[in-house]
Amino acid sequence: MFKIIKKFFKKNTNLLRFFYLVRDKARIFYNKKRRSRFFWDLRKGDTKLSFNYPLCSSSIFLDVGGHLGIFSKNILDKYNCQVYIFEPLEDNFHKLKENLKEYSDIKFYKIALSDFDGITSISDLGASASLFDRSEGTTKNKAIVKSFKTFVDEEEIIEIDFMKINIEGSEFELLDHMIDTGYITKVKHIQVQFHNFVNDSELRRKIIRDKLKKSHKNIFNFPFIWERWDRID
């Protein structure tokens, strides 16, 4: 039976493409992340929502999970503000420095921001890095870790205008730490991507969101894609 179906679709490639298209679109209705991605794309989130902040040349922006520096590049091109970028993965760090070499008002940190100070193993996922151990097969590298509180105190930063967080599952520990220490109030605008491969991610996200509501207002919410929180002043 399977061979007959396979043979039928092989002869009718357009019908097969249509089947896959319908299948992918149908996932919007039962998969929260797919649904979020659909509405995020509909709102042109990657070009409009992500870079629509009240920043200027004196603003401080923290790019936590800098990857190749694309997000920071867009912020610099639009606002020319002061950028602090964090990327613990060696290859990505060198690539983002190369990508941003034409910009002057930027500080590079080959460290991970989290809820503790020390050295830990980091999973090399190819396109990204994570303190969260996602699988046994991934390459592990050593990385320097600083708590958000330690970093802010060492750099003597009074206020952060915008902080983007995309750190492959470690956002839960980082945000919990920022909330517990009270340092969350040092950040005016937060844009965070939660990741649903973490155990109890739905519950942990809900708990953090409930805590955030005490100091920040939720501006947009696309679960497990991006959400924005603005400080209540």
C-alpha positions in Angstrom: 0.0 0.0 0.0 2.8 2.4 0.9 4.6 1.7 -2.4 1.4 2.5 -4.3 1.0 5.8 -2.4 4.6 6.7 -3.0 4.4 5.9 -6.7 1.2 8.0 -7.0 2.8 11.1 -5.4 6.0 10.6 -7.4 3.9 11.0 -10.6 1.9 13.9 -9.2 4.6 16.2 -7.8 2.4 19.2 -7.7 -0.1 17.4 -5.6 2.7 16.3 -3.2 3.8 20.0 -2.9 0.2 21.0 -2.1 0.0 18.2 0.5 3.1 19.5 2.3 1.9 23.1 2.1 -1.4 22.2 3.7 0.3 20.1 6.3 2.6 22.9 7.3 -0.2 25.5 7.4 -2.4 23.1 9.5 0.3 23.0 12.2 -0.5 26.7 13.0 -3.7 25.5 14.7 -2.3 23.0 17.1 1.4 24.1 17.6 1.8 27.2 19.7 5.3 28.0 18.4 4.2 27.6 14.8 1.2 29.8 15.5 3.4 32.4 17.1 5.8 32.4 14.1 2.9 32.8 11.7 1.5 35.9 13.5 5.1 37.2 14.0 5.8 37.0 10.3 2.3 38.5 9.6 3.3 41.6 11.7 6.7 41.7 10.0 8.2 41.3 13.4 11.8 40.8 12.3 11.9 44.1 10.5 9.3 46.2 12.4 8.7 45.1 15.9 12.3 44.1 16.9 13.8 47.4 16.0 11.1 49.9 17.1 12.4 51.2 20.4 12.9 54.8 21.7 16.7 54.7 21.5 19.3 57.4 20.6 23.1 57.6 20.3 23.5 57.7 24.1 21.3 54.7 24.8 22.8 51.4 26.1 21.9 48.2 24.3 22.8 44.7 25.6 22.8 42.0 23.0 22.7 38.8 25.1 23.3 35.9 22.7 25.0 38.0 19.9 25.4 35.0 17.5 26.9 36.7 14.3 26.0 40.2 15.3 23.1 40.7 12.9 20.7 42.0 15.5 23.3 44.5 16.9 24.1 45.6 13.3 20.5 46.6 12.8 20.4 48.5 16.1 23.6 50.3 15.3 22.5 51.2 11.8 19.2 52.7 13.1 20.2 54.3 16.4 24.0 54.3 16.6 23.8 53.6 20.3 26.3 52.0 22.7 26.3 48.3 22.3 27.5 45.5 24.6 27.4 42.2 22.9 27.8 38.7 24.5 28.7 35.6 22.6 30.5 32.7 24.4 31.0 30.4 21.4 34.5 30.9 19.9 33.7 30.7 16.2 30.6 32.9 16.5 32.5 35.4 18.5 35.2 35.9 15.9 32.6 36.1 13.1 30.6 38.7 14.9 33.7 40.8 15.5 34.5 40.7 11.8 30.9 41.5 10.9 30.9 44.6 13.2 34.4 45.8 12.7 33.3 49.0 11.0 31.5 50.2 14.2 33.3 51.9 17.0 30.9 52.3 19.9 30.6 48.6 20.7 32.1 46.3 23.4 32.6 42.6 22.8 32.4 40.0 25.6 33.3 36.3 24.9 31.3 35.3 28.0 27.8 34.1 28.9 25.5 36.0 31.1 23.6 33.9 33.6 22.8 33.6 37.3 26.3 32.7 38.6 30.0 33.5 38.2 32.4 30.8 37.0 33.3 28.5 34.2 31.0 25.9 32.7 30.5 23.6 29.7 28.6 25.1 26.8 26.9 23.1 24.0 28.0 24.0 20.5 24.9 23.8 18.4 26.5 25.0 15.2 24.4 28.0 14.6 24.2 28.9 18.3 25.4 28.1 21.8 23.7 27.1 25.0 24.5 26.6 28.6 21.5 24.2 28.6 22.7 20.7 27.8 20.4 19.8 24.8 21.8 16.5 23.8 24.7 14.1 24.5 25.9 14.3 20.9 26.8 18.0 20.9 30.3 19.3 21.2 31.1 20.8 24.6 33.3 23.8 25.1 34.4 25.7 28.3 32.9 29.2 28.7 33.3 32.0 31.2 30.1 32.9 32.9 29.1 36.0 34.8 26.0 36.8 36.6 24.0 39.8 35.3 24.5 41.5 38.7 28.3 41.0 38.6 28.6 42.3 35.1 26.5 45.4 35.7 28.3 46.2 39.0 31.8 45.8 37.4 30.9 48.0 34.4 29.1 50.5 36.7 26.1 50.6 34.5 23.3 52.6 36.0 20.6 51.9 33.5 20.1 49.8 30.4 17.8 51.1 27.7 17.3 47.9 25.7 18.2 44.3 26.4 17.7 41.5 23.9 17.9 38.0 25.2 18.2 34.9 23.0 20.3 32.3 24.7 18.9 28.9 23.8 17.2 27.9 27.0 19.3 29.8 29.6 16.9 32.7 29.6 15.0 31.2 32.5 17.9 31.3 34.9 19.0 34.7 33.7 15.6 36.3 34.1 15.0 34.6 37.5 18.3 36.0 38.7 17.6 39.5 37.4 14.2 39.5 39.1 15.4 38.0 42.4 18.3 40.5 42.7 16.0 43.5 41.7 18.3 44.3 38.8 15.4 43.7 36.4 14.4 47.3 37.2 17.7 48.6 35.7 16.4 47.6 32.2 13.9 49.8 30.4 13.0 47.5 27.5 13.4 43.7 27.3 12.9 41.6 24.2 13.3 37.9 25.1 12.9 34.6 23.2 11.9 31.7 25.5 12.7 28.2 24.3 10.2 25.3 24.7 12.7 22.4 24.6 13.5 23.2 28.3 11.7 21.0 30.9 8.5 22.6 32.2 9.1 25.5 29.8 5.4 26.5 29.8 5.2 26.7 33.5 8.5 28.4 34.0 7.7 31.0 31.4 4.3 31.7 33.1 6.0 32.1 36.5 8.5 34.5 35.1 5.9 36.5 33.2 3.8 36.8 36.3 6.9 38.2 38.2 7.7 40.5 35.3 4.3 42.1 35.5 5.3 43.7 38.8 7.9 45.8 37.2 7.3 45.7 33.4 4.4 45.9 31.0 4.0 43.3 28.2 3.9 45.1 24.9 3.8 42.2 22.5 3.7 38.5 23.0 4.4 35.8 20.5 5.0 32.7 22.7 8.4 31.1 22.2 9.2 33.5 19.3 9.6 36.9 20.8 8.0 39.0 23.5 8.6 42.6 24.7 8.5 44.0 28.2 8.7 47.8 29.0 9.5 49.0 32.5 6.7 50.6 34.4 8.0 54.1 35.3 
